[in-house]
Amino acid sequence: MRRRLVRALALPLALVAAEAVIPLASAVPAAADSIVVGGFPVDVSDGPWTVALSSRDRFGGTRAGQFCGGVAVGRTTVLTAAHCMDKEVLGAPPERMRDLKVITGRTELLSDRGQEIAVRETWVNPDYDDATKAGDFAVLTLAEPLPSSSVIAMAGAGDPAYRAGTAALVYGWGDTTGSGTYAGSLHAARVRVQPDALCEGAYPGGSEGTYRAETMLCAGEVQGGRDACQGDSGGPLVAQGRLIGLVSWGAGCGWVGSPGVYTRISDLLRTLGWAQG
């Protein structure tokens, strides 16, 4: 049976290392994290809107506290996955996290390049459904502004970037293999937007999850091998220069017939009442 995998780090790395077996999926975000599966290294200058979420108090300093990804859509506004802000991940409500930060402008997590900016405010979609993963997004407000060059436009409803077959890139610092292979540099993977019918067939409900085309989209390759994975949650899926999705969940990482599922940005824009990018 396939197992659903939500793509955030659920435990501090010190606790993960103490486990004899790291589960690939569970009802709680899985405990593994590094880089996208089937990807290649990129410099953050190739995707300057890609950021890492960090809490050293919770996740330690081994990877600069990185546990999820995010994407800058405004100079002080970052989007990420709602499940990244879950108490099961953070160990406390996000507003109680004293050292929750966004790492920006940094390719290697342990380098001194870029900035670490405090999160001033968090807003988690109150309609997020933990069972289906519908509405899996949160908005972070930064304490300091980013340069305008670090902001990406968002694709609104009807944008051709959402069409099935469109080439896209997913960015992150997540698991490279689906089995907890760690690395510390930013990677990207080339994927294609997949038809809704394929995704509905892959995830009809039950333990694998429920694909809902109005709030989600999926991307990957028919033959598998390229995908987001644990630790990539909240990171960007970009097509034709615009943000179309946030890494959310999937069955395994890069499995044949199990494309990655993303929060659909056009639905996010509708929910928030934001203008289209």
C-alpha positions in Angstrom: 0.0 0.0 0.0 1.3 3.5 -0.8 1.8 5.8 2.1 1.1 9.6 2.0 4.1 11.7 2.6 3.8 15.3 3.8 7.0 17.1 3.1 8.2 18.8 6.3 10.6 17.9 9.1 8.6 16.7 12.1 11.3 16.3 14.7 14.5 18.0 15.7 17.5 16.4 13.9 19.0 15.2 17.2 15.9 13.2 17.8 15.7 11.9 14.3 19.3 10.7 14.5 18.3 8.7 17.6 15.7 6.8 15.8 16.7 3.4 14.4 14.2 3.7 11.5 13.0 6.9 9.9 9.4 6.5 8.6 8.8 7.8 5.1 5.3 8.8 5.9 2.8 9.0 8.7 -0.2 11.0 9.8 2.4 13.6 11.0 4.9 15.2 8.6 7.7 12.7 8.0 11.1 13.0 9.7 13.7 13.5 7.0 15.0 16.4 5.1 17.6 17.5 2.5 17.1 18.2 -1.2 14.7 17.5 -4.0 14.8 14.0 -5.6 16.2 13.7 -9.1 17.5 17.3 -9.0 20.6 19.3 -9.6 22.5 22.0 -7.6 21.6 25.6 -8.2 22.8 28.9 -6.9 20.2 30.8 -5.0 20.7 33.7 -7.5 18.9 31.4 -10.0 15.8 31.5 -7.7 16.3 34.4 -5.3 12.7 34.2 -4.0 13.4 30.7 -2.6 13.9 30.8 1.2 14.5 28.3 4.0 12.5 28.3 7.2 14.7 28.0 10.3 14.5 27.4 14.0 17.8 26.4 15.7 16.0 26.1 19.0 13.8 23.4 17.6 16.0 21.7 14.9 19.5 22.4 16.0 22.4 24.0 14.1 23.5 21.1 11.9 21.5 22.5 9.0 21.1 26.1 10.3 17.8 25.0 11.8 16.2 24.4 8.3 12.9 22.4 8.4 10.8 23.7 5.5 11.0 25.9 2.4 9.2 29.1 1.5 8.9 31.6 -1.3 9.0 35.5 -1.2 6.0 37.0 -3.0 6.4 40.5 -1.4 9.2 42.4 0.2 8.0 41.4 3.6 5.7 38.5 2.6 6.7 34.8 2.4 4.4 31.9 1.6 4.9 28.4 3.0 2.8 25.3 3.7 0.3 25.4 6.6 1.5 22.1 7.9 5.0 23.6 8.3 3.4 25.8 11.0 1.8 22.9 12.8 2.5 22.4 16.5 3.6 18.8 15.7 6.4 20.2 13.6 7.4 23.2 15.6 6.7 21.8 19.1 4.7 25.0 19.9 2.3 27.4 18.1 4.3 29.5 15.6 3.6 32.7 17.6 5.5 31.2 20.5 8.6 30.4 18.4 11.2 32.9 19.6 13.7 32.1 16.9 11.6 31.4 13.8 13.5 32.9 10.9 13.6 33.0 7.1 17.0 32.4 5.5 17.3 34.3 2.3 20.1 34.7 -0.3 21.9 31.6 0.8 22.7 28.5 -1.3 24.7 26.5 1.3 22.7 26.4 4.6 25.9 26.7 6.7 27.5 29.6 4.9 27.4 33.2 6.1 25.9 34.4 2.8 22.6 36.2 2.7 20.4 37.1 5.6 18.5 35.5 8.5 15.4 37.6 9.0 13.0 37.2 11.9 9.4 36.3 11.3 7.3 39.1 12.8 3.9 37.5 12.2 2.4 34.2 11.0 -1.1 33.6 9.5 -2.1 30.0 8.9 -5.1 29.3 6.6 -7.9 28.5 9.1 -9.6 26.4 6.4 -6.6 24.1 6.0 -7.8 20.5 6.0 -5.3 18.2 7.6 -7.0 15.1 6.3 -7.1 16.1 2.6 -4.3 18.8 2.7 -6.6 21.2 0.9 -5.7 24.8 1.6 -2.2 24.0 2.7 -0.7 27.5 2.9 0.4 30.0 5.5 1.6 33.6 5.2 4.7 34.9 7.1 5.4 38.6 7.6 9.1 39.5 7.9 10.6 41.9 10.3 12.8 43.4 7.6 12.1 43.9 3.8 13.8 41.9 1.1 15.1 43.5 -2.1 12.5 43.7 -4.8 14.7 41.4 -6.9 14.0 38.6 -4.5 10.2 38.6 -5.1 8.4 36.4 -7.6 5.1 37.0 -9.4 2.2 34.7 -8.8 0.1 33.0 -11.5 -3.6 33.8 -11.4 -6.5 31.7 -12.5 -6.4 30.9 -16.3 -2.7 31.5 -16.5 -1.1 29.2 -19.2 1.6 28.2 -16.7 -1.0 25.8 -15.2 -1.6 23.8 -18.4 -0.8 20.1 -18.3 2.6 19.4 -19.9 4.1 22.8 -18.9 7.7 22.5 -17.8 8.4 23.6 -14.2 11.1 23.7 -11.6 10.7 22.8 -7.9 13.3 24.2 -5.5 14.3 23.1 -2.0 16.8 21.7 0.5 14.8 18.5 1.1 15.6 14.8 1.0 17.5 13.6 -2.1 16.4 10.0 -2.1 13.3 9.6 0.0 15.2 7.7 2.6 16.8 10.5 4.6 19.9 11.4 2.6 21.1 14.7 3.9 22.7 17.6 2.0 23.1 21.3 2.7 22.8 23.1 -0.6 19.9 24.3 -2.7 18.7 22.0 -5.5 16.0 22.2 -8.2 14.3 19.4 -10.2 12.7 19.7 -13.6 9.1 18.4 -13.6 6.0 18.8 -15.7 2.5 19.9 -14.7 0.4 16.8 -14.9 -3.3 16.5 -15.9 -5.8 16.7 -13.1 -7.4 13.4 -14.2 -4.0 11.6 -13.7 -3.7 13.1 -10.2 -7.3 12.3 -9.3 -6.6 8.7 -10.3 -3.4 8.6 -8.3 -5.0 10.0 -5.2 -8.7 9.1 -5.1 -8.9 9.2 -1.3 -8.0 7.0 1.6 -4.5 6.6 3.0 -2.9 8.0 -0.2 -4.7 11.3 0.2 -7.4 13.1 -1.8 -6.5 15.2 -4.8 -8.8 18.2 -5.3 -8.2 20.0 -8.5 -9.7 23.3 -7.3 -7.2 23.7 -4.6 -4.2 21.6 -5.8 -2.1 20.8 -8.8 0.4 18.0 -9.3 3.7 17.8 -11.1 6.3 15.3 -11.8 7.3 12.9 -14.6 5.2 9.9 -15.8 8.2 7.6 -15.3 8.9 9.1 -11.8 12.3 10.0 -10.5 11.9 13.7 -10.1 10.0 15.1 -7.2 10.0 17.2 -4.0 10.5 15.3 -0.8 10.7 15.7 3.0 12.0 19.0 4.0 10.8 20.7 0.8 7.4 21.6 2.1 6.3 25.2 1.4 8.9 25.6 -1.3 8.2 27.0 -4.8 7.0 25.3 -8.0 7.7 27.8 -10.8 6.6 27.7 -14.4 7.2 30.3 -17.1 8.7 32.7 -14.5 5.7 32.6 -12.2 4.8 30.8 -9.0 2.2 28.2 -9.6 2.5 25.9 -6.5 3.8 25.3 -3.0 5.2 21.9 -2.1 2.6 20.1 -0.1 2.4 16.2 -0.1 2.5 13.1 -2.2 2.9 9.3 -2.0 6.6 8.5 -1.7 9.2 10.7 -3.5 9.6 10.3 -7.2 7.5 7.1 -7.4 6.1 6.0 -10.7 2.4 7.0 -11.0 2.6 9.2 -7.8 3.3 12.8 -8.8 4.0 15.4 -6.2 1.0 17.5 -5.0 1.2 21.2 -4.6 -1.0 24.0 -3.3 -2.5 25.7 -6.3 -1.5 29.4 -6.2 -4.6 30.6 -8.1 -6.8 29.2 -5.3 -4.6 30.9 -2.7 -5.0 34.2 -4.5 -8.8 33.7 -4.6 -8.9 32.8 -0.9 -6.8 35.7 0.2 -8.5 38.2 -2.2 -5.0 39.1 -3.5 -4.6 40.6 -7.0 -3.3 38.2 -9.6 0.5 38.2 -10.4 
